[in-house]
């Protein structure tokens, strides 16, 4: 077909492909440092208040439950195949076979078999550790014995340390009592430490070739962190023409990850492994919080279908700049939002300002829905993740995108020539306060609404995990 005869759907597909190539390169995370949200969201929650749990090594949990987990995972796979219309079935060869519990040390092959059956990164560290609370972290370093200090390389599979290098970690020992809140908060960052990397057939890994997910649907497979995106994003609220033109956008897996983590959590609780019950719950919290990030719920916030078609009409005529500009502007605003959230909340923790508006919004339980079933039998039923978490985020996306452009200097949000780095030197919260105080206040108002949703959804995960 000649360029002049290409259909609108083909044009739109090219737009979305460009967006996909942007996808996860512009910004590595949904929320920068999930514990900043989780600590406040769960503080004082009756189900976990003042509770402690004994730390348990992963291999001990797996050895104890090796005989029972094959049935659990088989049922989980059956659920996913039946309820998720765009799910890529797990190859039968990867089914976890398990083994009878034995007092002997568990072989490495059993761990690999289990992680491959989950279709998560087989090199996941799964260490026993806690992330230190901001504010207390610096003072605690001197007080903690050297053997308790943990390097980020013991946490993540990422050689760059992205998302982990800036934090402080403390090693915990088997059977050591640890607060449930700290287990949940720490685990809510863990999926960003490489759990979902190397799993696509074009990622250059043997596991990716065997996992059955096929080629990476969007993002650039040459960049290791890019492969995480389809497990942490869910585009459920675009126009019908978007899905018709770009069906690859439906190949996302946060719902599968959330359901799997909750299934494992419930099994761990029921079988006498509460530490791993809470840790798996923390994984589920991560993916739910990601779905509540507007730039993970909409492909290109701020751009309607008509605008995308016009941009790509220009592109087909050889005028590529409009497309490049549009993609880069959305990428920059995504980065600005993450940086603003991290800088503002981390400073509040460091200074002990627990009455900060965003931290208060996370604790606001007025929108909690006791009847909300987080993972109903079908994702399309009322009360599902799509119906509440993702829908709320998508509804806020366009207004938030526009407010970011008003709240910060144009060089960060409205200059397509700017390519913002994920840099520790950037402080968008401080920039916004200095640039336009009135617009800063309006941005904070929108973020308070967003954080109310994040807090509500985080507590819903805990309640869902405790259901048997």
C-alpha positions as CSV (number, residue, x, y, z in Angstrom):
1,X,0.0,0.0,0.0
2,X,1.4,3.4,-0.9
3,X,1.9,6.0,1.7
4,X,-1.0,8.1,0.4
5,X,-3.4,5.1,0.6
6,X,-2.6,4.1,4.2
7,X,-5.7,3.9,6.4
8,X,-6.4,6.0,9.5
9,X,-6.0,2.9,11.6
10,X,-2.5,2.2,10.1
11,X,-1.6,5.9,10.8
12,X,-2.8,5.5,14.4
13,X,-0.9,2.3,14.8
14,X,2.3,4.1,13.9
15,X,1.5,6.8,16.4
16,X,1.1,4.3,19.2
17,X,4.1,2.4,18.1
18,X,6.1,5.5,18.6
19,X,4.5,6.0,22.0
20,X,5.4,2.4,22.8
21,X,9.0,3.0,21.9
22,X,8.9,5.9,24.3
23,X,7.0,3.8,26.9
24,X,9.5,2.8,29.5
25,X,12.7,4.6,28.3
26,X,11.6,8.0,29.4
27,X,11.1,7.0,33.0
28,X,11.9,3.8,34.7
29,X,9.2,3.7,37.4
30,X,5.6,4.6,38.0
31,X,6.0,6.0,41.5
32,X,9.6,6.7,42.5
33,X,10.1,4.6,45.6
34,X,6.8,2.9,46.4
35,X,7.4,2.6,50.2
36,X,6.9,6.4,50.4
37,X,3.3,5.7,49.5
38,X,2.9,2.4,51.3
39,X,4.2,3.6,54.7
40,X,1.6,6.3,55.0
41,X,-1.3,4.4,53.3
42,X,-1.0,1.5,55.8
43,X,0.0,3.4,58.9
44,X,-2.5,2.7,61.6
45,X,-4.5,0.2,59.5
46,X,-6.2,-2.1,62.1
47,X,-5.4,-5.3,60.2
48,X,-1.7,-4.7,60.6
49,X,-1.3,-2.2,63.4
50,X,1.5,-3.1,65.8
51,X,1.9,-6.6,64.3
52,X,5.2,-8.3,63.9
53,X,6.2,-11.4,62.0
54,X,9.2,-13.7,62.0
55,X,11.4,-13.4,58.9
56,X,11.6,-16.6,56.9
57,X,14.2,-17.3,54.1
58,X,12.6,-17.9,50.7
59,X,14.1,-21.3,50.3
60,X,12.7,-22.5,53.6
61,X,9.2,-21.4,52.5
62,X,9.6,-23.1,49.2
63,X,11.0,-26.3,50.6
64,X,8.1,-26.5,53.1
65,X,5.4,-25.9,50.4
66,X,6.9,-27.6,47.4
67,X,4.4,-30.4,47.5
68,X,1.4,-28.1,47.7
69,X,2.4,-25.3,45.3
70,X,2.0,-27.2,42.0
71,X,-1.8,-27.4,42.5
72,X,-1.9,-23.7,43.6
73,X,0.0,-22.6,40.5
74,X,-2.0,-24.9,38.2
75,X,-5.2,-23.3,39.4
76,X,-3.7,-19.8,39.0
77,X,-2.8,-20.6,35.4
78,X,-6.3,-21.9,34.7
79,X,-7.8,-18.7,36.1
80,X,-5.5,-16.5,33.9
81,X,-6.3,-18.5,30.8
82,X,-10.0,-18.2,31.4
83,X,-10.3,-14.7,32.6
84,X,-7.6,-12.6,30.8
85,X,-8.5,-12.4,27.1
86,X,-5.0,-11.4,25.9
87,X,-3.1,-13.6,28.3
88,X,-0.2,-15.6,26.8
89,X,-0.5,-19.1,28.3
90,X,2.4,-20.4,30.2
91,X,4.1,-23.3,28.4
92,X,3.2,-26.6,30.0
93,X,6.9,-27.4,30.2
94,X,7.3,-24.7,32.8
95,X,4.6,-26.1,35.2
96,X,6.0,-26.4,38.7
97,X,6.4,-30.0,39.7
98,X,7.5,-29.4,43.3
99,X,8.9,-32.0,45.5
100,X,8.2,-33.6,48.9
101,X,9.5,-31.6,51.8
102,X,12.9,-32.7,53.0
103,X,15.2,-31.7,55.8
104,X,18.0,-31.4,53.4
105,X,19.0,-28.0,52.0
106,X,16.7,-27.1,49.0
107,X,18.5,-27.5,45.7
108,X,18.9,-24.4,43.5
109,X,17.0,-26.2,40.8
110,X,13.8,-26.1,42.9
111,X,14.0,-22.3,43.2
112,X,14.7,-21.9,39.5
113,X,11.7,-24.2,38.7
114,X,9.4,-22.2,40.9
115,X,10.5,-18.8,39.5
116,X,10.2,-20.0,36.0
117,X,6.7,-21.3,36.6
118,X,5.8,-17.9,38.0
119,X,7.4,-16.4,34.9
120,X,9.4,-13.9,36.9
121,X,13.1,-13.2,36.6
122,X,14.9,-16.5,37.6
123,X,17.7,-14.4,39.0
124,X,15.5,-12.5,41.5
125,X,17.5,-12.1,44.8
126,X,14.6,-12.5,47.3
127,X,17.0,-11.5,50.1
128,X,15.9,-10.9,53.7
129,X,16.0,-7.1,54.2
130,X,14.1,-4.0,55.1
131,X,14.3,-0.6,53.5
132,X,15.1,2.1,56.0
133,X,12.6,4.9,56.6
134,X,13.7,8.3,55.2
135,X,14.8,10.6,57.9
136,X,15.9,7.8,60.1
137,X,18.2,6.3,57.4
138,X,21.2,8.6,57.8
139,X,21.2,8.5,61.6
140,X,20.7,4.7,61.5
141,X,23.7,4.0,59.4
142,X,26.1,4.7,62.2
143,X,24.1,2.7,64.8
144,X,23.6,-0.4,62.7
145,X,26.4,-3.0,62.8
146,X,28.3,-3.4,59.7
147,X,27.0,-6.9,59.0
148,X,23.5,-5.5,59.0
149,X,24.1,-3.0,56.3
150,X,23.1,-4.2,52.9
151,X,24.4,-3.1,49.5
152,X,21.9,-2.4,46.8
153,X,23.6,-5.1,44.7
154,X,22.1,-7.7,47.1
155,X,18.6,-6.4,46.4
156,X,18.3,-5.9,42.6
157,X,19.3,-7.7,39.4
158,X,19.8,-4.4,37.7
159,X,23.5,-3.6,37.1
160,X,22.7,0.1,37.1
161,X,21.0,0.0,40.5
162,X,18.1,2.1,39.1
163,X,15.4,2.5,41.7
164,X,17.6,0.9,44.4
165,X,20.9,2.7,44.6
166,X,19.5,5.8,46.4
167,X,17.9,3.8,49.3
168,X,19.4,2.4,52.5
169,X,18.8,-1.3,53.4
170,X,19.2,-3.3,56.5
171,X,19.8,-7.1,56.5
172,X,17.5,-9.1,58.7
173,X,18.1,-12.6,60.0
174,X,16.0,-15.7,59.8
175,X,13.4,-15.8,62.6
176,X,14.0,-12.2,63.5
177,X,10.7,-10.4,64.4
178,X,10.0,-7.5,62.0
179,X,7.0,-5.1,61.8
180,X,4.4,-6.2,59.2
181,X,4.2,-2.6,58.0
182,X,7.9,-2.6,57.2
183,X,7.7,-5.9,55.4
184,X,4.8,-4.6,53.2
185,X,6.5,-1.3,52.5
186,X,9.8,-2.9,51.6
187,X,8.2,-5.5,49.4
188,X,6.1,-2.9,47.6
189,X,9.3,-1.8,45.9
190,X,10.6,-5.2,45.0
191,X,9.0,-5.6,41.5
192,X,11.0,-2.6,40.4
193,X,14.3,-4.4,41.3
194,X,14.3,-6.7,38.2
195,X,11.4,-9.1,38.9
196,X,9.9,-8.6,35.5
197,X,13.0,-8.3,33.3
198,X,14.4,-10.6,30.6
199,X,11.1,-12.3,30.0
200,X,10.3,-11.5,26.4
201,X,11.5,-13.6,23.5
202,X,13.5,-10.6,22.1
203,X,15.2,-9.7,25.3
204,X,18.3,-11.8,24.6
205,X,17.8,-14.3,27.5
206,X,17.2,-18.0,27.6
207,X,14.3,-17.5,30.0
208,X,12.7,-15.0,27.6
209,X,12.9,-17.6,24.8
210,X,11.2,-20.2,27.0
211,X,8.7,-18.1,29.0
212,X,6.0,-18.0,26.2
213,X,5.2,-14.3,26.4
214,X,6.4,-13.7,22.8
215,X,8.2,-10.5,21.7
216,X,8.0,-7.4,23.8
217,X,4.8,-5.6,22.8
218,X,6.1,-2.1,23.4
219,X,9.2,-0.4,24.7
220,X,12.7,-1.0,23.3
221,X,13.9,-4.6,24.0
222,X,17.5,-3.5,23.7
223,X,17.2,-1.6,27.0
224,X,17.0,-4.0,30.0
225,X,14.6,-1.9,32.0
226,X,12.2,-1.4,29.1
227,X,11.0,-5.0,29.4
228,X,9.3,-4.2,32.7
229,X,6.7,-1.9,31.2
230,X,4.1,-4.3,29.9
231,X,3.9,-5.9,33.4
232,X,3.4,-2.6,35.1
233,X,1.1,-0.7,32.7
234,X,-2.5,-1.3,31.7
235,X,-4.2,0.7,29.0
236,X,-7.9,-0.2,29.5
237,X,-9.6,3.0,28.7
238,X,-8.6,4.2,25.3
239,X,-10.9,4.7,22.3
240,X,-11.9,1.6,20.4
241,X,-9.9,2.7,17.3
242,X,-6.8,2.6,19.4
243,X,-7.1,-1.1,20.2
244,X,-8.2,-1.9,16.6
245,X,-5.1,-0.1,15.3
246,X,-2.7,-1.2,17.9
247,X,-3.8,-4.5,19.5
248,X,-0.3,-4.9,21.1
249,X,-1.4,-2.4,23.7
250,X,-3.7,-5.1,25.2
251,X,-0.7,-7.4,25.8
252,X,-0.1,-6.1,29.4
253,X,0.1,-8.2,32.5
254,X,-0.5,-6.2,35.7
255,X,-3.8,-8.0,36.4
256,X,-2.1,-11.4,36.1
257,X,0.7,-10.3,38.4
258,X,-1.7,-8.9,41.0
259,X,-3.8,-12.0,41.1
260,X,-0.7,-14.3,41.2
261,X,0.8,-12.3,44.1
262,X,-2.5,-12.4,46.1
263,X,-2.9,-16.2,45.4
264,X,0.6,-16.8,46.8
265,X,-0.1,-14.5,49.7
266,X,-3.3,-16.3,50.7
267,X,-1.6,-19.7,50.4
268,X,1.3,-18.5,52.5
269,X,-1.0,-17.2,55.2
270,X,-3.1,-20.4,55.2
271,X,-0.1,-22.7,55.3
272,X,1.7,-21.0,58.2
273,X,4.1,-18.7,56.5
274,X,3.0,-15.2,57.4
275,X,6.2,-13.5,56.5
276,X,5.8,-14.6,52.9
277,X,2.1,-13.9,53.0
278,X,2.9,-10.2,53.7
279,X,5.8,-10.1,51.3
280,X,3.7,-11.4,48.4
281,X,1.1,-8.9,49.5
282,X,3.7,-6.2,49.1
283,X,4.3,-7.3,45.5
284,X,0.5,-7.0,44.8
285,X,0.6,-3.5,46.3
286,X,3.3,-2.5,43.9
287,X,1.3,-3.5,40.7
288,X,-1.9,-1.9,42.0
289,X,-0.1,1.3,42.8
290,X,1.4,1.3,39.3
291,X,-2.1,1.0,37.8
292,X,-3.1,4.1,39.7
293,X,-0.4,6.2,38.0
294,X,-2.1,8.2,35.2
295,X,0.9,7.8,32.8
296,X,0.5,4.0,33.2
297,X,-3.3,4.1,32.5
298,X,-3.2,6.2,29.4
299,X,-1.0,5.9,26.3
300,X,-0.5,9.6,25.6
301,X,-2.2,11.8,28.2
302,X,-3.2,15.2,26.8
303,X,-3.5,14.0,23.2
304,X,-6.8,13.0,21.7
305,X,-7.2,10.5,18.9
306,X,-7.8,13.3,16.4
307,X,-4.6,15.0,17.4
308,X,-2.6,11.8,17.1
309,X,-4.0,11.2,13.6
310,X,-3.1,14.7,12.5
311,X,0.5,14.3,13.9
312,X,1.0,11.1,12.0
313,X,-0.5,12.5,8.8
314,X,2.3,14.9,9.0
315,X,4.7,12.1,9.7
316,X,3.6,10.2,6.6
317,X,4.2,13.3,4.6
318,X,7.8,13.3,5.8
319,X,7.3,15.9,8.5
320,X,8.4,13.9,11.5
321,X,9.0,16.6,14.0
322,X,5.4,16.9,15.3
323,X,5.4,13.2,16.3
324,X,8.8,13.4,17.9
325,X,7.8,16.5,19.8
326,X,4.5,15.1,21.1
327,X,6.1,11.9,22.3
328,X,9.0,13.7,24.1
329,X,6.6,16.2,25.8
330,X,4.6,13.4,27.3
331,X,7.7,11.6,28.3
332,X,9.1,14.7,30.1
333,X,5.9,15.3,32.0
334,X,5.9,11.6,33.1
335,X,9.4,12.2,34.5
336,X,8.4,15.5,36.1
337,X,5.5,13.8,37.9
338,X,7.7,11.0,39.3
339,X,10.4,13.4,40.4
340,X,7.9,15.8,42.0
341,X,6.3,13.0,43.9
342,X,9.6,11.5,45.1
343,X,11.2,14.8,46.1
344,X,8.2,16.2,47.9
345,X,7.3,13.0,49.9
346,X,10.9,12.1,50.7
347,X,11.6,15.5,52.1
348,X,8.4,15.4,54.2
349,X,9.6,12.0,55.7
350,X,13.1,13.3,56.3
351,X,11.8,16.3,58.2
352,X,9.2,14.4,60.1
353,X,6.3,16.3,58.6
354,X,3.7,13.6,58.8
355,X,1.0,16.2,58.4
356,X,2.1,16.9,54.8
357,X,-0.9,17.1,52.5
358,X,0.1,14.2,50.3
359,X,0.9,11.9,53.3
360,X,-2.4,12.9,54.9
361,X,-4.2,12.1,51.6
362,X,-2.6,8.6,51.6
363,X,-4.0,8.0,55.1
364,X,-7.5,9.3,54.2
365,X,-9.8,6.2,54.5
366,X,-13.0,7.9,53.6
367,X,-13.1,6.4,50.1
368,X,-12.2,2.9,51.2
369,X,-14.7,0.4,49.9
370,X,-15.3,-2.6,52.2
371,X,-17.3,-4.3,49.5
372,X,-14.7,-3.9,46.8
373,X,-13.4,-7.3,45.6
374,X,-10.0,-6.5,44.3
375,X,-9.8,-9.5,42.0
376,X,-13.3,-10.6,41.0
377,X,-13.8,-13.7,38.7
378,X,-13.6,-11.5,35.6
379,X,-11.7,-8.2,35.1
380,X,-14.7,-6.8,33.4
381,X,-17.0,-7.1,36.4
382,X,-17.9,-4.1,38.5
383,X,-15.4,-3.5,41.3
384,X,-12.4,-4.8,39.3
385,X,-9.0,-3.2,39.0
386,X,-10.0,-1.8,35.6
387,X,-13.3,-0.5,36.9
388,X,-11.8,1.4,39.9
389,X,-8.0,1.7,40.0
390,X,-7.2,2.1,36.3
391,X,-10.4,4.0,35.5
392,X,-9.7,6.6,38.2
393,X,-6.1,7.1,37.0
394,X,-7.2,7.4,33.4
395,X,-9.9,10.0,34.3
396,X,-7.3,12.2,36.0
397,X,-4.6,11.9,33.3
398,X,-5.5,14.7,30.9
399,X,-6.1,17.3,33.6
400,X,-2.9,16.4,35.5
401,X,-0.9,16.5,32.3
402,X,-2.1,20.0,31.6
403,X,-1.5,21.1,35.2
404,X,2.1,19.9,35.1
405,X,2.6,22.2,32.1
406,X,1.3,25.1,34.0
407,X,3.1,24.4,37.2
408,X,6.7,24.2,36.0
409,X,8.9,26.1,33.6
410,X,8.4,25.4,30.0
411,X,11.9,24.0,29.6
412,X,10.8,21.0,31.6
413,X,7.2,20.4,30.4
414,X,6.6,22.3,27.1
415,X,9.9,22.4,25.3
416,X,10.1,19.4,23.0
417,X,13.9,19.9,22.6
418,X,14.4,19.0,26.2
419,X,15.1,15.4,27.1
420,X,14.9,15.1,30.9
421,X,17.2,12.7,32.5
422,X,16.3,10.6,35.6
423,X,18.7,12.6,37.6
424,X,19.1,13.0,41.4
425,X,20.0,16.6,40.6
426,X,16.5,17.4,39.6
427,X,14.0,18.7,42.2
428,X,10.7,19.4,40.5
429,X,8.9,20.0,43.8
430,X,11.3,22.9,44.6
431,X,11.1,24.1,41.0
432,X,7.3,24.3,41.1
433,X,7.2,26.1,44.4
434,X,9.5,28.8,43.1
435,X,8.1,29.1,39.6
436,X,4.3,29.6,40.2
437,X,3.0,29.3,43.7
438,X,-0.6,29.5,42.7
439,X,-0.2,26.7,40.1
440,X,1.9,24.7,42.6
441,X,-1.1,24.8,44.9
442,X,-3.4,23.6,42.2
443,X,-1.0,20.8,41.3
444,X,-0.9,19.7,45.0
445,X,-4.7,19.6,45.0
446,X,-4.8,17.2,42.1
447,X,-2.0,15.1,43.6
448,X,-4.0,14.9,46.9
449,X,-6.9,13.3,45.0
450,X,-4.5,10.9,43.3
451,X,-2.9,10.0,46.6
452,X,-6.3,9.4,48.2
453,X,-6.9,6.8,45.5
454,X,-3.4,5.2,46.0
455,X,-4.1,4.9,49.8
456,X,-7.5,3.5,49.2
457,X,-6.2,0.9,46.7
458,X,-3.2,0.0,48.9
459,X,-5.4,-0.9,51.8
460,X,-7.7,-2.8,49.5
461,X,-4.8,-5.1,48.6
462,X,-4.2,-5.9,52.3
463,X,-7.8,-6.7,52.9
464,X,-7.9,-8.9,49.7
465,X,-4.8,-10.8,50.8
466,X,-6.4,-11.6,54.2
467,X,-9.5,-13.1,52.5
468,X,-9.6,-16.9,52.4
